[in-house]
Amino acid sequence: MLHRLPCGASPQRYAHNRTGEENADAHHKRQIMGREVVIAITKGKLHLGPWEHIFYYEFDGRRRKRVLVKIIGE
C-alpha cells in the first residue's frame, strides 16, 4: 500500500525547503515512483503486455525536462 506523503512547502515539514527550493515532497515521490523504465522493442514496436502502459509523473512543477532514450541491441 502506498502511503501518502505530506505535501506542501512547509520548511517545518521538510528541512530541504529551508534552502529556497520548495520541492522536497517531489523528491520523496520520485523515489517511490522510480525514474526510469526498460522496455523491449520487438519488430519495431514497443513490447508491452495487454495491461502495461508507460506514464510520466511530474511532481516538481513545470520545469524544463529532457528525455534520454538509450537503445541497446543489434
C-alpha positions in Angstrom: 0.0 0.0 0.0 1.3 3.4 -1.0 1.3 5.8 2.0 0.5 9.4 1.4 3.5 11.7 1.8 3.0 15.0 3.5 2.6 17.6 0.7 3.3 21.3 0.9 6.3 23.5 1.1 6.4 24.0 4.8 10.0 24.4 6.0 9.0 22.8 9.3 7.9 19.7 7.4 11.0 19.4 5.2 14.4 20.8 6.0 15.3 20.7 2.3 12.8 23.6 1.8 14.8 25.8 4.0 17.3 26.2 1.1 14.9 28.2 -1.0 13.6 25.3 -3.1 10.1 24.1 -2.3 10.2 20.6 -3.8 11.2 18.2 -1.0 7.9 16.3 -1.3 8.6 15.9 -5.1 11.9 14.2 -4.3 10.2 11.7 -2.0 7.5 10.9 -4.5 10.1 10.4 -7.3 12.0 7.9 -5.1 8.8 5.8 -4.7 7.7 6.0 -8.4 11.2 5.5 -9.8 12.8 7.4 -12.6 13.5 5.1 -15.4 11.9 2.3 -17.3 13.3 -0.5 -19.5 11.1 -1.6 -22.4 11.7 -4.3 -25.1 11.1 -3.4 -28.7 10.1 -6.3 -30.9 9.8 -5.9 -34.7 10.0 -2.1 -34.3 7.2 -1.8 -31.8 7.1 -1.4 -28.0 6.7 -4.9 -26.5 4.1 -4.2 -23.8 1.6 -6.7 -22.4 -2.1 -6.1 -22.8 -2.4 -4.2 -19.4 1.0 -2.4 -19.5 1.3 1.3 -20.1 4.0 4.0 -19.7 3.2 7.0 -17.6 5.2 10.1 -16.8 4.5 11.8 -13.5 5.8 15.3 -12.8 5.9 16.2 -9.1 8.3 19.1 -9.3 6.2 21.7 -11.2 6.7 22.9 -14.7 10.4 22.9 -15.3 12.4 22.2 -18.5 13.0 18.5 -18.7 14.9 16.3 -21.1 14.3 12.7 -22.1 17.1 10.2 -22.6 16.4 7.2 -24.8 19.1 4.6 -24.8 18.9 1.8 -27.3 20.9 -1.3 -26.7 20.9 -4.2 -29.2 21.6 -5.1 -32.7 
